[in-house]
């Protein structure tokens, strides 16, 4: 069972709106049956998230306001792949330092996923970070916007899992990352997770063709 690369012919593409983070476009693609389908798509730079876990199996979370939902969500430290030439692992390390003031000795790839494949080409990678230590925020970085008061909280893994089961937390990276980590713990496969710099085929296709 594996996702397959398949390229339906794009016969036309129209940019509807170009924003700072996303571009909304309308594509006409031809299906294998010959039908031309018009689809609205959001072009996205991609993102990374970090499940930082300490020696006591506590998870580092932030609480960030999200205007789209009018809610302050419990989330993992995360950010966009929006720095030219910056590898995904370096982006994750930077985000962990910026949002949580943490560095990690051990980085693993926890899971790769497509947050909303029906309407967006966003790809995301969740890292597992262990062997944590406090570090200053990177030089020149200043909290702004929603980041100013999002804070940092350490939550026991069991409490986060209970909140997921109860439907009390909704951020996709948090839900997927924590459940993937819990599954790896249950299967005793943590040490079999790929290293943080493992290849990411979707990222390479998206950014390097």
C-alpha positions as CSV (number, residue, x, y, z in Angstrom):
1,X,0.0,0.0,0.0
2,X,1.7,3.1,-1.2
3,X,0.7,6.5,-2.7
4,X,1.6,6.7,-6.4
5,X,2.9,9.6,-8.4
6,X,0.4,10.2,-11.3
7,X,0.4,13.3,-13.5
8,X,-2.9,14.2,-15.2
9,X,-2.4,16.7,-18.0
10,X,-3.0,20.3,-16.9
11,X,-4.3,22.0,-20.0
12,X,-4.8,25.5,-18.4
13,X,-4.1,27.3,-15.1
14,X,-5.4,30.7,-13.9
15,X,-4.2,32.5,-10.9
16,X,-7.2,33.9,-8.9
17,X,-5.3,35.4,-6.0
18,X,-1.6,35.6,-5.0
19,X,-1.0,36.2,-1.3
20,X,1.9,36.3,1.0
21,X,1.7,32.6,2.0
22,X,-0.7,31.0,-0.5
23,X,-1.7,31.3,-4.1
24,X,-5.3,30.4,-5.2
25,X,-5.5,29.2,-8.7
26,X,-7.9,27.4,-11.0
27,X,-6.6,24.4,-13.0
28,X,-8.1,22.5,-15.9
29,X,-6.9,18.9,-15.9
30,X,-7.7,16.0,-18.2
31,X,-8.6,12.7,-16.5
32,X,-7.7,9.3,-17.9
33,X,-11.2,9.0,-19.4
34,X,-10.6,12.3,-21.3
35,X,-12.9,14.4,-19.1
36,X,-11.6,17.9,-18.4
37,X,-12.0,18.8,-14.8
38,X,-11.8,22.3,-13.3
39,X,-10.4,22.4,-9.8
40,X,-9.7,25.3,-7.4
41,X,-6.3,24.7,-5.7
42,X,-4.3,26.5,-3.0
43,X,-0.6,26.5,-3.7
44,X,1.3,26.3,-0.4
45,X,5.0,26.4,0.5
46,X,4.9,23.5,2.9
47,X,5.4,23.2,6.6
48,X,7.2,21.4,9.4
49,X,6.1,20.6,13.0
50,X,8.1,19.3,16.0
51,X,6.9,16.9,18.6
52,X,9.5,17.8,21.4
53,X,9.4,15.2,24.1
54,X,11.4,15.4,27.4
55,X,12.8,12.5,29.5
56,X,9.5,12.3,31.4
57,X,7.4,11.8,28.2
58,X,6.0,15.3,28.5
59,X,5.2,17.1,25.2
60,X,6.0,20.7,24.5
61,X,3.0,22.6,23.2
62,X,2.1,26.2,22.3
63,X,-1.3,27.8,22.4
64,X,-1.8,29.9,19.3
65,X,-4.8,31.9,18.2
66,X,-6.1,30.9,14.7
67,X,-8.3,33.5,13.1
68,X,-9.8,31.0,10.6
69,X,-11.5,29.2,13.5
70,X,-11.8,32.0,16.1
71,X,-10.0,29.7,18.5
72,X,-6.8,29.4,20.5
73,X,-5.5,25.9,19.5
74,X,-3.1,23.6,21.3
75,X,-0.4,23.0,18.8
76,X,3.1,21.7,18.3
77,X,5.9,24.2,17.5
78,X,5.7,24.6,13.7
79,X,6.3,26.8,10.8
80,X,6.4,27.3,7.0
81,X,9.1,26.2,4.6
82,X,9.5,29.8,3.5
83,X,13.2,30.4,3.7
84,X,14.9,29.9,0.4
85,X,17.5,27.1,0.4
86,X,16.7,26.1,4.0
87,X,16.4,22.2,4.3
88,X,13.3,21.0,6.1
89,X,15.3,19.7,9.2
90,X,17.0,23.1,9.6
91,X,13.6,24.8,9.4
92,X,12.3,22.5,12.1
93,X,15.3,23.2,14.3
94,X,14.9,26.9,13.8
95,X,11.1,26.8,14.6
96,X,11.8,24.8,17.8
97,X,14.3,27.4,18.9
98,X,12.1,30.4,17.9
99,X,8.8,29.2,19.4
100,X,9.9,27.0,22.3
101,X,13.5,28.1,23.1
102,X,14.7,24.5,22.7
103,X,17.3,22.5,20.9
104,X,17.5,18.7,20.5
105,X,20.2,16.2,20.3
106,X,18.1,13.5,18.6
107,X,15.9,14.2,15.5
108,X,13.7,11.6,13.9
109,X,11.1,11.8,11.1
110,X,7.8,10.9,12.8
111,X,5.4,11.2,9.9
112,X,4.9,13.0,6.5
113,X,1.4,14.0,5.5
114,X,-0.8,16.1,3.2
115,X,-3.0,18.3,5.5
116,X,-5.8,19.0,2.9
117,X,-5.1,17.2,-0.4
118,X,-8.6,17.9,-1.8
119,X,-7.9,21.6,-2.1
120,X,-4.2,22.3,-1.4
121,X,-0.7,21.0,-2.4
122,X,0.6,21.7,1.1
123,X,3.0,19.0,2.4
124,X,4.1,18.7,6.0
125,X,6.6,16.7,8.0
126,X,6.4,16.1,11.7
127,X,9.7,15.5,13.5
128,X,10.3,13.9,16.9
129,X,12.9,15.8,18.9
130,X,14.5,14.3,22.0
131,X,17.5,15.1,24.2
132,X,16.2,18.7,24.7
133,X,18.0,21.6,26.2
134,X,17.1,25.3,26.5
135,X,18.7,27.8,24.0
136,X,18.3,31.5,23.3
137,X,16.0,32.5,20.5
138,X,17.9,32.9,17.2
139,X,19.6,36.3,16.7
140,X,17.4,38.8,15.0
141,X,14.2,36.8,15.7
142,X,11.3,38.7,17.4
143,X,7.9,37.3,18.3
144,X,5.1,39.1,16.4
145,X,1.4,38.7,15.7
146,X,-0.2,35.6,17.2
147,X,3.2,34.4,18.4
148,X,3.5,37.1,21.0
149,X,1.3,35.5,23.7
150,X,1.2,31.8,22.6
151,X,3.4,30.7,25.5
152,X,4.9,27.2,26.0
153,X,3.4,24.4,28.2
154,X,4.6,20.9,29.0
155,X,1.9,18.3,29.0
156,X,2.1,14.6,30.0
157,X,1.7,12.4,26.9
158,X,-1.2,10.6,28.5
159,X,-3.1,13.9,29.1
160,X,-2.6,14.9,25.4
161,X,-3.9,11.5,24.2
162,X,-6.9,11.8,26.5
163,X,-7.7,15.2,25.1
164,X,-7.4,13.8,21.6
165,X,-9.8,11.0,22.4
166,X,-12.2,13.5,24.0
167,X,-12.2,15.7,20.9
168,X,-10.8,18.6,22.9
169,X,-7.8,19.4,20.6
170,X,-8.0,19.7,16.9
171,X,-4.7,20.8,15.4
172,X,-3.8,18.2,12.7
173,X,-0.1,18.1,13.3
174,X,-0.6,17.7,17.1
175,X,-3.2,14.9,16.7
176,X,-1.2,13.0,14.1
177,X,2.2,13.5,15.7
178,X,1.1,12.5,19.2
179,X,-0.8,9.4,18.0
180,X,2.1,8.4,15.7
181,X,4.5,8.7,18.6
182,X,2.2,6.7,21.0
183,X,2.0,4.0,18.4
184,X,5.8,3.9,18.0
185,X,6.1,3.6,21.8
186,X,3.6,0.8,21.9
187,X,5.3,-1.1,19.1
188,X,8.8,-0.4,20.5
189,X,9.8,1.1,17.1
190,X,11.0,4.6,18.2
191,X,14.6,3.7,17.4
192,X,13.6,2.5,13.9
193,X,12.2,5.9,12.9
194,X,14.2,7.5,10.1
195,X,16.8,10.1,11.0
196,X,15.8,13.8,10.8
197,X,17.7,14.3,7.5
198,X,16.0,11.4,5.8
199,X,14.9,12.0,2.2
200,X,11.5,13.5,1.6
201,X,10.4,12.7,-1.9
202,X,7.3,15.0,-1.9
203,X,9.5,17.9,-0.9
204,X,12.1,17.2,-3.5
205,X,9.4,16.9,-6.2
206,X,7.7,20.1,-5.1
207,X,10.8,22.3,-4.7
208,X,13.3,20.8,-7.1
209,X,11.1,19.2,-9.8
